[in-house]
Amino acid sequence: MPHIISRQEAISKIEKEIPKGKCLACYLIENSPKYILQEGKHCTVLLSEYPRCWGQVMVIANRHVISFTELMSEEWTEISKYIMSSSKTIEKALKPLRCYVAATGATENMVMTSPHLHFNIIPVYHKTDKPSGIFTWVHGVYSGTAEEWEELYETLKSAGI
């Protein structure tokens, strides 16, 4: 069963893996082929390796952009399409109560995020879950065995992502 690891454990793993100063979103697009669910011309959909809720998916602009004003119309159109289709697939395959969708990130490169424009689609499974408890790593993040990650990946791929 997927399990929670602490915020500090997740940060330590990221610090070992991601080169210092590298944009986390760019790194994920370039180096996470086993987690990529879809690749479009303007964005990539991939499993979050450090999900706040099991089944969290990220939609990341392929081009390194940090604000909406930098996006071209065709980029936004494709990103929006993938957010919608990925959310529907998560609802169909994983049966959460709902999905939260948020453009999160920082104003500078940080261990857990980057200023690179990206969206998190987070399935919510418990009525008591609120945004303040979901959009934080204070309570840790999920991890799983290689088999659990593969099962999640295959579940979402076979459902249509």
N, C-alpha and C positions, 0 to 999 in steps of 0.2 A: 504494500500500500504506500502511495506517495507520503512523504513525511516532511515536517517542518524542520528547517535548519535555521540557526540564528542569523540575525542581520550581520553580525561580525564574521561568522563562518562564510556567508555568501560574499561579503566584501573581501575577505582574505583570498578566496578562490578567484575572484575577478582580478585582484591585484597581481596574482601569480600569472594569470593568463593574458591580460591585456597590456600591451606596451604603454608605459607611462606617457601621458600627453596625447595618446591616440584617441580619436573620436570613437566612443563605444558603439554607436550605431553603424558607422562605416566599418568598424572591425567585425561586427556581427554579420553584415551583408557579405563581406569578403571571406569570412572564416568559419561560418556556421552552416555548411551545406547540409548536414544531417538534420537540421531543424527547419530548413526552408520548405514552406508549404506551397508557395506560388511565387513566380517571378514575372513581373510585368515590365513594360518598357520604362515606367516611371517610379515603380515602387516594388518592394519585396515584402511578402508575408511570411513570418516565421514564428515558431514557438518561442515564447520567452523562456530562456534558460534559468531564470530566477523569478518564477511566477509568484505573485501574491496569492493567487487562487489557481488550482490545478486546471490547466487548459487555457491559460492566458496566452494570447496571440498579440504580436506586434505587427503593425503596418508601417514600414519605414520608407521615406522618400529615398530613391536611389541616388539622387544628386544631393550633395552635401549642402542643404539649405537650413537656415536657422530660424526663419520667420515666414509667416504666410505671405508677406509682401514679396518674397523672393520666388514664390511658386508661380509657375506658368499655369494657365487655365487647364491645359490638357493633363498636367501633373495632378492638379487637384481633382479633376474628374476621375482619373484612374484611382487615386488614393481613396476617394469617396466610394467608388464602386467596390473596391476590395474590403473596405471597412464594413460595408453593408453585407456583402456576400459572406465574409468571414463570420460576422455576428450571427447571421442566419444559420450558418453551418454549425457553429458552436451550440446554438440553441437546439438545433435538431439532434445533434450527436450526443451532447453532454447533458442536456436537459437542466440547465441552471434555472433559477427563478427569474433571472434577468441577466443582461450583460451591461456592464459599465463601459463606456467608451470615452477615452480622454487623450488629449494631446498633452503629454507630460514632457518634462525635460528641465534642463537647467540653463543658466545663462553662460555657463562655462563647462569645460570637460570636468566631470567628477567620476568617482569610481563607479557609482551606480547608474549614471545617466550622462547625457550629453546635450548640448544645445541643438543638435541635429533634429529636425522636425520628424516626429514619429508619434504613432497612436497606439495606445494599449487597449485591447479588448479583453475585459476581465469578467469571466463568468462568476456570478454570485450565487451561492448555494444555500445560504442561511438567511432567514427573515431578519435576523438581528444584525447582519452585516450592513454597515453604513460606510459612505465614502471616506470618512475620517479614519476608519479602521482598515479600509482596503487600499487606499492610496498612501501607504506607508510601509516601511520595512521594519518598524519597531517590533512587531510580533513575529518577525522572521519571514522566510519565503519557502516555497515548496521545492523539494528535490525528490528524485526517484531513482530506481535502478535503471540500468540500460534497457531492460525489458519493459519497464513501465513507460519510459519515454517512447520507445518504439511502438508500444500499444496505443498510446495517446496520438502519436504521429499518424499511425495507420487508421485509427478511428476517424480523425479529422480529414485525412486524405480521401478515405472511402466515402465519407459523407458529403464531399464536394469541394473542400478547400483545395 
